[in-house]
Every structure is written in C-alpha cells, then in structure tokens.
Amino acid sequence: MAMSLRQRLARAYFNAVYNPLYDASTARLARYGETQERLAQRLAAGPGQRVLCAGLGTGNELVQLRAREPSLRIAGIDLSRAALARARDKSSGNASTTSLALMDVQSLGFRNGSFERVLCYHVLDFVDEPSRALSELLRVLAPGGRFVISFPSGSEDAGLGTALLSHGLKARGQPL
C-alpha cells in the first residue's frame, strides 16, 4: 500500500520533531503515564502471551507492560524509525521476546489471529483510513483475545496542551 501525502508528512513530523522530544516532554505528563498504566491494566496480559503494540512510539507502553508481566512476547510497530530506535533501547534487556518493526497499522504483516492481546494507544487519529486499521487490528487478534484501544476525542483541541500541563509533569515517578 503506497503511503499518502498525509502519511508521509506525519512520518516526517514524528521522526524529526515529536519522537525525539517525546520522552522529555509528553511522556512526563502525569495524565499520559496514568493512561498508559490503565491501558496496560485493562489489557490484562498473562504470562507468555503474544501482544501487539500498534503505534508503539518510543516504547513506554512496552515498559509498562513488561513491568506488569515480564514474560510477554511483544511485537511493537510504528511508522517512525526514530520512535523504534528509542523503543529498541528500552527493550534491550528483552530482545529475545520483543520484536519491533516499521509497519503501517492499515496493512499489518502478521497472520490472522497472531496475538492474544492488542494495544492501540492514540494511533487511529493519525491514519488515513481508521476503519481499515481497525479491521487489520481485529484480524490479527486471536479468537477470545483482548483488544484495548484509546484515541483522542473530538474535544481535544488546542486547549489540550494547557490541560495536560496543568495536570502535572512527573520526574522519575514523582511530580515536579
């Protein structure tokens, strides 16, 4: 599937701007950390389960999942090479049970039913065809599996940044 202009611009933005700054900025917002923790809890991944993290970003969801269940077999995908490089650093102690790939969520390179758990955190707002991405995520989910998804609502506009900052930043798990 050829990438649209929108996808190419999004990839360039995430590679050059967003992901290099993410861990020092957005990832330190208490609201994001709390949301990642809730999503990992709702995913309820058990020992040895296969988990797909769609739109893995810099790998913070991977760290959150590993803290809950170290034996997970995690596949992380993202459209940003810069994000995957950071995620690779965060997963280096679990290289044998972690695979990371540059991949479009709208065209997944996995067999049907490949994962017992699928996590998709704020990804569908960045794709051209959210319904296609959703179909792909459900296709790779094993029967009886669990799919946890989160995405910004229409009310998240320019005021979101101010709201997030007022919610607080964290440094090593403590408010600044």
Sequence and secondary structure as in RCSB ss.txt:
>XXXX:A:sequence
MAMSLRQRLARAYFNAVYNPLYDASTARLARYGETQERLAQRLAAGPGQRVLCAGLGTGNELVQLRAREPSLRIA
GIDLSRAALARARDKSSGNASTTSLALMDVQSLGFRNGSFERVLCYHVLDFVDEPSRALSELLRVLAPGGRFVIS
FPSGSEDAGLGTALLSHGLKARGQPL
>XXXX:A:secstr
    HHHHHHHHHIIIIIHHHHTTTGGGBHHHHHHHHHHHHHHT  TT EEEEET TTSHHHHHHHHH TT EEE
EEES HHHHHHHHHHTGGGGGGEEEEE  TTS  S TT EEEEEEES GGGSS HHHHHHHHHHHEEEEEEEEEE
   TT STHHHHHHHHH BEETTEE 
